[in-house]
Amino acid sequence: MKNDREKWARIRIIMVSCLFAFGFLAVTCRSFYLQVLQHDELVKRAEKQHQRSIQITPARGGIFDRNGTPLAVSLEMDSLFAEPRRIKEPVAVSALLAPLLGISQQEIIKKISSEKGFVWLARQISPDAAKKIREHKLAGIGFIKENKRFYPNFEMASHVIGFTGLDPDGLEGIERRYDREIMGKKGCLLTERDALGRDVAMQNAVMKNPVPGKDITLTLDKNIQYFTEKELAKAVQGSDAKGGIAVVADPATGKILAMANYPAFNPNSFRQYPTLHLRNRAVSDSFEPGSTFKLFLMAAALEEKIVRPQDGINCENGRYSFGGRIIRDDHPHGRVSITEVLKYSSNIGSAKIGIRLGDDRLHHYLQAFGFGEKSGIDLPGEASGGLRPVSRWYGTDLATISFGQGVSTTAIQLVSAVSAIANGGLLMKPYLVESITDGSEQELQHFNPHTVRRVISVETAATVTKMMNSVTEKGGTGTNAAIEGFKVAGKTGTAQKVDPVSKGYSASKRTASFIGFVPSDKPLLTILVVIDEPKTSPYGGVVAAPAFREIAFNSLCYLKAAGIGKMCSIPKQEQAPVVKTGAVSSVAVVAEAEGGIIDVAGTGTSMPDFRGMSMRRVLQVMGKRKLNLQLRGSGRVIEQHPQPGQVIRSSDEIWVRLAPSA
């Protein structure tokens, strides 16, 4: 009996020992798992529980034109925060801050009376307000440096550049399309929390510095953009039109040199404008091209050897019945040559050529020229236009599409298609971004011209070009686009707009346009001008062609095109005005006969000492002294011309070079 008790006692001891051993092993394994295998994850969780992250906006990369002129920059601004627990007299503090911040006293009291350890009071406040607040040395009130987007040229190229929100995420244009590259990496403040999750005071906060974004260099030329915007505005206002679009491209490469919309907007204050004004209609809006479409009909018919330029065709004295519909010409003609069909813009002649060509072949060439599909330009919101498949062409569609009715296109599609005629038959992909660089100007990515496909032969392109020359010569519909001493290849366009209510064509609303390239023998520029609902005249040759001529002339002077020199000596020189908004003036550029120079308001004054200044400070001095100069790079000024104290003359080239701080 005694032996049995001892036996069971030993068994119980062994069982308890095993139980303890198993427990110890489990605790050891668990400790190993938590402290070794899960160490990093648990540390992150602890940081989340005991720390609060307050994001700090980075400096977005700059956007520059092809000559390095800044179009969008980031300025360092003060943002105001409060630590409510450290504020002893919220009423007095709010009364002091309210008039400086432009915020109601009640709103400030509500913020600084909360139980939070950190609250934003105002983001990106003015330097004057920040200075006055600092002078009061208020307990519990502090500043954090953030970056605010600033567009030094205000309305210029606004639809291309786009704009950002407060975050500052890109919302439209290049800012949106290349947001990931331009944005950079956000920084943050880390504040400690107590056991109840409340923020501890900010004195021991740790900042993770934001990383600046990459710089974008565009194919846009600020001078050509200025000419384009100026003449487009004049054309729209002069014709009492609803709006307008203008695009200038290099036909050989597809580079967009200028893209303008009217009305324009100031991206520094975009919220003050209706949404309609913010849309880049050059890529997002479709319209019926009207007679400009006859160019592609002619190219297709010549390529297929359906017609020759000297062949004759009967234009029926302005009235032609086809498929139960009457096709009319505004100016009646009898028998004319194929070239004269284009010169006089005959709908009847075009319809007859289209019927000879046939719907399958016409549709094939229109597709080849890029209609009915997106061009692939590097901007958001591009429309594809409207080109129905042949299976949905009925009745008179073949005839009407031949002269640009029943089909829609975008401005960028039309420019690309005409550029294919200008460059010898190659459809080039249009693009706006030349390169992407880092803060040290190291090129990270370069964009080269891209050939989409060959559309027509070199011979056909040359033949169509000669026919287009006749449009701007005596007797043609586009004589207002002619430039003395140059051959101008062009085409007028007038199209009825579809009434959104009746779904039929409006009796009064028109789209008038002119498109062409100069010089026609060695094209440098393809230019399109579209005037929406002009009231003075519905014809593109009347309201759009003069704007084309002025854009072309001023751009050729600026580019110093061969043979243009003497003509530029006449008083047609263009000068970009100094735009004044608030305390900062735009960086104005003058394009004179001998090339671009910098216009200086306040000639005769001495050159300030910009060395070591930030870009924001440079812009402030520019505004105060009414100076205009080139800004090269970003960061702080490391070099300037002329030197400090030298007298500034109108012929001087004035610039400052900036670089990131070491």
SULDADA-V96683 format. One record per backbone hydrogen bond with DSSP energy under -0.5 kcal/mol. CO is the residue of the C=O (numbers start at 0). NH is the residue of the N-H. Records with the same first field share a line. If there is no record, write none. Layout:
CO=NH / NH
//
This chain:
0=4
1=5
2=6
3=7
4=8
5=9
6=10
7=11
8=12
9=13
10=14
11=15
12=16
13=17
14=18
15=19
16=20
17=21
18=22
19=23
20=24
21=25
22=26
23=27
24=28
25=29
26=30
27=31
28=32
29=33
30=34
31=35 / 36
32=37
35=38
37=41
38=42
39=43
40=44
41=45
42=46
43=47
44=48
45=49
46=50
49=192
51=53 / 190
52=54
53=188
55=186
57=59
58=212
61=215
62=70 / 71
63=217
64=67
68=64
71=62
72=149
74=147
76=145
77=124
78=143
79=120 / 121
80=141
81=83 / 118
82=85
83=86
85=87
88=92
89=93
90=94
91=95
92=96
93=97
94=98
95=99
96=100
97=101 / 102
103=107
104=108
105=109
106=110
107=111
108=112
110=113
118=81
121=79
124=77
125=129
126=130
127=131
128=132
129=133
130=134
131=135
132=135 / 136
133=136
137=140
139=82
141=80
143=78
145=76
147=74
149=72 / 151
150=153
152=155
153=266
154=157
156=159 / 160
157=161
159=173
160=174
162=170 / 171
168=164
171=162 / 174 / 175
172=175 / 176
173=177
175=178
177=181
178=182
179=183
180=213
181=60
184=210
186=55
187=207
188=53 / 190
189=205
190=51
191=199
193=196
197=193
200=203
201=204
205=189
206=208
207=187
209=211
210=184
214=436
215=63 / 217
216=433 / 434
219=65 / 221
220=224
221=225
222=226
223=227
224=228
225=229
226=230
227=231
228=232
229=233
230=234
231=235
232=236
233=237
234=238
235=240
236=239
238=534 / 535
242=531
243=261
244=529
245=259
246=527
247=256 / 257
248=250 / 525
249=252 / 253
253=430
254=249 / 256
256=220
257=247
259=245
261=243
264=266
265=268
266=269
268=271
269=272
273=276 / 277
274=277 / 278
275=278
278=280
279=282 / 283
280=284
281=411
282=382
286=408
288=291
289=292
290=293
291=294
292=295 / 296
293=297
294=298
295=299
296=300
297=301
298=302
299=303
300=305 / 306
301=304
307=310
308=337 / 338
310=337
312=314 / 335
314=317
315=318
317=328
319=321 / 326
321=324
324=321 / 326
326=319
329=331
332=316 / 317
333=314 / 335
335=312
336=340
337=341
338=342
339=343
340=345
342=476
344=346
345=349
346=350
347=351
348=352
349=353
350=354
351=355
352=356
353=357
357=361
358=362
359=363
360=364
361=365
362=366
363=367
364=368
365=370
366=369
369=372
376=378
378=381
383=371
385=407
388=391
389=392
391=393
393=396
395=399
396=400
397=401
398=402
399=402 / 404
400=403
403=289
407=385
408=286
409=413
410=414
411=415
412=416
413=417
414=418
415=419
416=420
417=420 / 421
418=422
419=424
420=423
424=454 / 455
425=427
426=451 / 452
430=255
431=218 / 219 / 433
433=446
434=216
435=443 / 444
436=214
437=440
438=659
440=442
441=437
444=435
445=447
449=428 / 451
452=426
456=460
457=461
458=462
459=463
460=464
461=465
462=466
463=467
464=468
465=469
466=470
467=470 / 471 / 489
468=471
469=472
470=477
472=475
475=478
477=480
478=481
482=485
485=487
486=488 / 519
487=489
488=516
490=514
492=512
494=510
496=505
498=502
503=498
508=496
509=532
510=494
511=530
512=492
513=528
514=490
515=526
516=488
517=523 / 524
524=517
525=248
526=515
527=246
528=513
529=244 / 531
530=511 / 532
531=241 / 242
538=541 / 542
539=543 / 544
543=547
544=548
545=549
546=550
547=551
548=552
549=553
550=554
551=555
552=556
553=557
554=558
555=559 / 560
556=559
560=563
563=567
564=567
565=568
566=569
569=571
573=590
576=578
577=579
578=580 / 585
580=583
583=580
585=587
587=598
588=575
589=591 / 596
590=573
591=594
594=591
596=589 / 598
598=600
599=602
601=604
604=647
606=644
607=609
609=612
612=636
613=617
614=618
615=619
616=620
617=621
618=622
619=623
620=624
621=625 / 626
629=631 / 655
630=69 / 632
631=657
633=635
634=614
635=658
636=611
638=656
640=654
642=645
645=606
646=648
647=603
648=651
651=653
653=629
654=640
655=631
656=637 / 638
657=633
658=635
//
